[in-house]
Amino acid sequence: STVTETVVFAPTAAGAPSSTITYGFAELASPSVVTVQGTATTGGGEPGTVPPPTAGGWRINGDAALDGDDLVLTTTAPGLQAGTAFWPTPVPTEGLDVSFDASISGGTGADGMTLVLATPDTAPTSVGRLGGGLGYSGIEGVAVALDTYQNYLPDYSAPADPSDNHVGIANGATEDRLAWVATETAVPPLRGTPRRVRVTVQSGRMTVLVDGAQVLDEAVSLGSTALIGFGAGTGGQVDRHAVSNVVIATEGGGTPTPSVSMTPSNVDFGTVTVGGTATRVVTITNSGTVPATIGAVTLPGAPFVIESPVTAGRVPVSYT
């Protein structure tokens, strides 16, 4: 006879976990052990989308807040604000396509906003530096900035930014000075009129379009996945920085979607002599876009008895 057991693999982090399920036999002196193992990845699934911030699930941080159809990152009062919002699950960077309406208005003109592709180990509650840090400075990763204030070096010997109206790609920052990979000043006014911004990543290059016109195309260094978010900052001068109509598409699947396969799905111990043992291996592979914990096991009845009973539907082994 055969007994079929279904094991649920729900990883919460990438890796190659393994564990065992031990069965004690009432008639046998030695137990039987089934090894469970699998591979958890954060990408490689079907094409997908990340929901917009207004749909929920995002971490809204600092001075940011949702207001109707807008994600408002900073307001016009008081000054010295910084706000961010992050989707908490890393998404594949290859094939990433992000579009949004950027609205900067209502104040005295500072400092700007960012689309942030943070390293996947970044806490989704992170808030970067205010002012010229644009809510990004202090967060590791790459950012696309819509910058409306020209900062200077600490000794004021030279400007740190090319103008008070530019689009740039940064790969780091020191205090309120972003480390520019590339900038472009030949862009329409970023304040006063909402601008449709589109950012794509393909084959190691990042392309930025404003109102349908390409303004930047630059090689960038990104990992295979990133935490996607928005940021903004104000200082003594201020503006309302907001994004809306956000559309995020990922080539590898941004919406958490596991895809689990088991080999074999039917575990047959065959004929076992009383007093002997038999071991079978079950390989569980998750090729979806979210990683997990072995969350539940459906156990067979006698003569198979697990040594560590399942409590509240959970296997007493977790993988984090």
Secondary structure, 3 states (H helix, E strand, C coil): CCCCCCEEEECCCCECCEEEEEEEECCCCCCEEEEEECCECCCCCCCEEECCHHHCCCEEEECCEEECCEEEEECCCCCCCEEEEECCCCEECCCCEEEEEEEEECCCCCCEEEEEEECCCCCCCCCCCCHHHCCCCCCCEEEEEEECCCCECCCCCCECCCCCCEEEEEEEEECCEEEEEEEECCCCCCCCCCEEEEEEEECCEEEEEECCEEEEEEECCCCCEEEEEEEEECCCCCCEEEEEEEEEEECCCCCCCCCEEEECCCCCCCCCCCCCCCCEEEEEEECCCCCCEEEEECCCCCCEEECCCCECCECCCCCC
